[in-house]
């Protein structure tokens, strides 16, 4: 969608950015693709999600009407894909942790692109070390609070159980939960923001009041209604629509410091190409809110 200099094909990076906007040294944000898909049990294929989103991002309009600027001018560098390890999901999380920790030391604003949701605990662990008062905002259809699932404590269904062991969480968009998870929620006096009627507006002030000053956001794309995001491994009807999610992210970014985020669980084969484009635009908007407001 955007004019490019010379006669060369777009670089294989987020938004197809040419220098200087895609250079690592000057970029405010770095995109870390993690093509990992090992613990999903229904629709597999999220390992191809990062590549699909990056390819769809070539067609983004760089100018953002709301922010009245071209978000890419803050600099967005795309790293090579993080090589998965299949030793165990725990080993993969350690690899993610090491990669994100190194990037935070640069320092860079890290945007992790999955892959399945299990990888988020490694990224949160690295952010928690840098921001001790960290809280996590989870946008998701599922609570992901099982202590173990299919023999693993680091399954995608356990990711928030591992995260809550180190920092507080706020869950938004939840509409599917197991009996085991409801017992844990009661025992810990947690208060997820269940989505029982997606026609009602989200309680934005109440959600934001639960968060600390430094916030990491993890976005499982099944938080969206399948009518606009069918390309996920475990779709759930009755989800959020585009404007509801954008309003929440904008509201939080106006009042808190978002220090990193991830977008996970795109399963490209399960839906049209518009799903990858929606995920790419979501990333671009949130990078704008986090890195390009001044």
C-alpha positions as CSV (number, residue, x, y, z in Angstrom):
1,X,0.0,0.0,0.0
2,X,2.9,2.3,0.5
3,X,5.3,3.7,-2.1
4,X,8.8,2.2,-1.8
5,X,12.1,3.6,-3.0
6,X,13.9,2.2,-6.1
7,X,13.1,-1.0,-7.9
8,X,13.6,-3.5,-5.0
9,X,11.1,-5.8,-3.4
10,X,9.9,-5.0,0.1
11,X,12.2,-6.3,2.9
12,X,10.8,-9.3,4.7
13,X,10.1,-7.4,7.9
14,X,7.1,-5.9,9.7
15,X,5.4,-3.3,7.5
16,X,8.0,-3.8,4.8
17,X,10.1,-1.0,6.1
18,X,13.2,0.3,4.3
19,X,16.1,2.0,6.1
20,X,16.3,3.9,8.3
21,X,12.9,2.9,9.8
22,X,13.6,-0.8,10.0
23,X,17.1,-0.4,11.4
24,X,17.8,-2.1,14.8
25,X,20.0,0.7,16.1
26,X,17.4,3.5,15.8
27,X,14.2,1.5,16.2
28,X,12.1,2.2,19.3
29,X,10.3,-1.2,18.9
30,X,11.6,-4.6,17.9
31,X,9.4,-7.5,16.7
32,X,10.4,-10.9,17.9
33,X,8.7,-13.7,15.8
34,X,8.4,-17.0,17.7
35,X,7.1,-19.7,15.4
36,X,6.4,-22.3,18.2
37,X,3.4,-24.6,18.3
38,X,3.9,-27.7,20.5
39,X,1.2,-27.9,23.2
40,X,-2.0,-27.1,21.3
41,X,-4.5,-29.9,21.1
42,X,-7.2,-28.9,18.6
43,X,-6.2,-26.8,15.6
44,X,-2.4,-26.7,15.2
45,X,-0.6,-24.3,12.9
46,X,0.1,-21.3,15.1
47,X,3.8,-21.8,14.2
48,X,3.0,-20.2,10.8
49,X,1.2,-17.2,12.5
50,X,4.2,-14.9,12.7
51,X,5.2,-15.2,9.1
52,X,1.5,-14.7,8.0
53,X,1.2,-11.5,10.1
54,X,4.5,-10.1,8.8
55,X,3.5,-10.7,5.2
56,X,0.0,-9.2,5.8
57,X,1.7,-6.1,7.3
58,X,3.2,-5.1,4.0
59,X,-0.3,-3.8,3.1
60,X,-0.8,-1.6,6.1
61,X,-1.3,2.1,5.6
62,X,1.6,3.7,7.5
63,X,-0.5,6.8,8.3
64,X,-2.8,6.4,11.3
65,X,-5.9,8.6,11.3
66,X,-6.4,8.5,15.1
67,X,-2.8,9.4,16.0
68,X,-2.4,11.7,13.0
69,X,1.1,10.4,12.2
70,X,3.0,7.6,10.4
71,X,3.6,5.2,13.3
72,X,6.5,3.5,11.5
73,X,8.7,6.7,11.9
74,X,9.3,5.7,15.5
75,X,11.3,2.8,14.1
76,X,10.2,-0.9,14.0
77,X,12.9,-3.5,13.5
78,X,12.0,-7.1,12.8
79,X,14.3,-9.8,14.2
80,X,14.9,-13.2,12.7
81,X,12.6,-15.9,13.9
82,X,13.6,-17.3,17.2
83,X,14.6,-20.9,16.6
84,X,12.2,-23.2,18.6
85,X,13.5,-25.9,20.8
86,X,11.4,-29.0,21.2
87,X,13.1,-30.4,24.3
88,X,10.1,-29.3,26.3
89,X,7.7,-26.3,26.6
90,X,9.7,-25.2,29.7
91,X,12.9,-25.2,27.7
92,X,11.2,-23.1,25.1
93,X,10.1,-20.6,27.7
94,X,13.7,-20.3,28.9
95,X,14.8,-19.6,25.4
96,X,12.2,-16.9,25.0
97,X,13.2,-15.4,28.4
98,X,16.9,-15.2,27.4
99,X,16.0,-13.6,24.1
100,X,13.7,-11.0,25.5
101,X,16.0,-10.2,28.5
102,X,18.8,-9.5,26.0
103,X,16.6,-7.1,24.0
104,X,15.4,-5.3,27.1
105,X,19.0,-4.6,28.0
106,X,19.6,-2.8,24.7
107,X,17.1,-1.2,25.7
108,X,14.2,-1.9,23.2
109,X,10.5,-2.1,23.4
110,X,9.8,-5.8,22.6
111,X,6.8,-7.0,20.6
112,X,6.6,-10.8,20.6
113,X,4.7,-12.4,17.9
114,X,3.6,-16.0,18.4
115,X,3.1,-18.9,18.0
116,X,1.1,-20.5,20.8
117,X,0.3,-18.7,24.0
118,X,2.6,-20.8,26.2
119,X,5.6,-18.6,25.2
120,X,4.2,-15.5,27.0
121,X,5.4,-16.7,30.4
122,X,9.1,-16.4,29.3
123,X,8.6,-12.9,28.0
124,X,6.8,-11.8,31.2
125,X,9.6,-13.3,33.3
126,X,12.1,-11.1,31.5
127,X,9.9,-8.0,31.8
128,X,9.3,-8.7,35.5
129,X,13.1,-8.6,36.2
130,X,13.3,-5.2,34.6
131,X,10.1,-3.8,36.0
132,X,9.6,-5.4,39.5
133,X,6.1,-3.9,40.0
134,X,4.9,-5.4,36.7
135,X,1.2,-6.4,36.2
136,X,-0.1,-8.3,33.2
137,X,-3.2,-7.5,31.2
138,X,-4.5,-10.6,29.4
139,X,-7.0,-10.3,26.5
140,X,-8.3,-13.9,25.9
141,X,-11.3,-16.1,25.6
142,X,-9.8,-18.5,28.2
143,X,-8.4,-18.0,31.6
144,X,-5.4,-20.4,30.9
145,X,-5.1,-21.1,34.7
146,X,-4.8,-24.9,34.7
147,X,-1.9,-26.0,36.9
148,X,-1.1,-28.6,34.2
149,X,-2.6,-29.8,31.0
150,X,-1.9,-33.0,29.0
151,X,1.0,-33.7,31.3
152,X,2.7,-30.3,31.1
153,X,2.8,-27.3,33.5
154,X,3.9,-25.1,30.6
155,X,1.1,-25.8,28.2
156,X,-0.7,-23.0,26.5
157,X,-3.6,-23.8,28.9
158,X,-1.4,-23.1,31.9
159,X,0.4,-19.9,30.8
160,X,-1.5,-17.5,33.2
161,X,-1.1,-20.0,36.1
162,X,2.7,-19.7,35.6
163,X,2.6,-15.9,35.2
164,X,0.4,-15.3,38.3
165,X,3.1,-17.1,40.3
166,X,5.3,-14.0,39.8
167,X,3.0,-11.0,39.2
168,X,-0.7,-10.0,39.3
169,X,-2.9,-10.5,36.3
170,X,-6.0,-8.8,35.0
171,X,-8.1,-11.0,32.6
172,X,-10.5,-9.5,30.0
173,X,-12.7,-11.1,27.5
174,X,-13.0,-14.5,29.3
175,X,-16.0,-16.6,28.3
176,X,-14.7,-20.2,28.7
177,X,-13.3,-21.7,31.9
178,X,-12.9,-25.1,33.4
179,X,-14.2,-26.3,36.8
180,X,-10.6,-26.6,38.0
181,X,-9.9,-23.0,37.0
182,X,-13.0,-21.7,38.7
183,X,-11.9,-23.3,42.0
184,X,-8.5,-21.7,41.7
185,X,-10.1,-18.3,40.9
186,X,-12.2,-18.5,44.0
187,X,-9.3,-19.7,46.2
188,X,-7.2,-16.7,45.1
189,X,-10.1,-14.2,45.1
190,X,-9.4,-13.4,41.5
191,X,-12.0,-11.3,39.5
192,X,-11.7,-11.9,35.8
193,X,-13.7,-9.6,33.6
194,X,-16.0,-12.2,32.1
195,X,-17.6,-11.4,28.8
196,X,-21.2,-12.6,29.3
197,X,-22.7,-10.1,26.8
198,X,-20.4,-8.7,24.1
199,X,-23.0,-6.0,23.3
200,X,-22.2,-4.2,26.6
201,X,-19.3,-1.7,26.8
202,X,-16.2,-2.8,28.7
203,X,-15.8,-1.2,32.2
204,X,-12.6,0.6,31.2
205,X,-11.9,2.6,34.4
206,X,-12.5,-0.6,36.5
207,X,-10.2,-2.7,34.4
208,X,-7.4,0.0,34.4
209,X,-7.7,0.5,38.2
210,X,-6.5,-3.1,38.7
211,X,-3.2,-2.5,36.9
212,X,0.1,-1.3,38.3
213,X,2.1,1.6,36.7
214,X,4.1,-0.8,34.5
215,X,1.9,-3.1,32.4
216,X,2.7,-6.0,30.0
217,X,-0.1,-7.0,27.6
218,X,-0.6,-10.5,26.3
219,X,-3.2,-10.7,23.5
220,X,-4.6,-14.1,22.5
221,X,-6.4,-13.4,19.3
222,X,-9.3,-15.7,20.3
223,X,-10.4,-12.7,22.5
224,X,-12.0,-11.5,19.3
225,X,-15.3,-12.8,18.1
226,X,-15.0,-15.6,15.5
227,X,-17.0,-13.5,13.1
228,X,-13.9,-11.3,12.6
229,X,-11.2,-13.7,13.9
230,X,-11.9,-17.3,13.0
231,X,-8.2,-18.1,12.4
232,X,-7.4,-19.3,15.9
233,X,-6.8,-22.7,17.4
234,X,-9.6,-22.6,19.9
235,X,-12.4,-20.1,18.8
236,X,-15.1,-19.1,21.2
237,X,-18.4,-17.3,20.2
238,X,-19.4,-14.1,21.8
239,X,-16.0,-12.4,21.7
240,X,-14.9,-8.7,21.5
241,X,-15.1,-6.7,18.3
242,X,-12.3,-4.5,16.9
243,X,-13.4,-1.2,18.3
244,X,-13.9,-2.7,21.8
245,X,-10.3,-4.0,21.9
246,X,-8.9,-0.7,20.4
247,X,-10.7,1.4,22.9
248,X,-9.4,-0.7,25.8
249,X,-5.8,-0.6,24.6
250,X,-6.0,3.2,24.0
251,X,-7.5,3.8,27.4
252,X,-4.9,1.8,29.2
253,X,-2.0,3.3,27.3
254,X,-3.2,6.8,28.2
255,X,-3.1,6.0,31.9
256,X,-0.4,3.4,32.3
257,X,3.1,2.7,30.9
258,X,2.9,-0.3,28.7
259,X,6.4,-1.8,28.7
260,X,5.9,-4.7,26.2
261,X,3.3,-6.9,24.6
262,X,2.7,-10.0,22.6
263,X,0.1,-11.1,20.0
264,X,-0.3,-14.9,19.9
265,X,-2.4,-17.8,18.6
266,X,-3.1,-16.8,15.0
267,X,-3.7,-20.1,13.1
268,X,-3.7,-18.9,9.5
269,X,-5.2,-22.0,7.9
270,X,-8.4,-21.7,10.0
271,X,-9.6,-18.5,8.4
272,X,-9.2,-15.9,5.6
273,X,-6.2,-13.7,5.0
274,X,-8.0,-10.8,6.6
275,X,-7.3,-12.4,10.0
276,X,-3.5,-12.0,9.6
277,X,-4.1,-8.4,8.4
278,X,-6.3,-7.6,11.5
279,X,-3.5,-9.0,13.7
280,X,-0.9,-6.9,11.9
281,X,-3.0,-3.7,12.3
282,X,-3.6,-4.5,15.9
283,X,0.2,-4.6,16.4
284,X,0.8,-1.4,14.5
285,X,-1.9,0.5,16.5
286,X,-0.5,-0.7,19.8
287,X,3.1,0.1,18.8
288,X,1.7,3.6,18.1
289,X,0.1,3.9,21.5
290,X,3.2,2.7,23.3
291,X,6.1,4.3,21.3
292,X,4.8,7.1,19.2
293,X,2.6,9.3,21.4
294,X,5.1,12.2,21.8
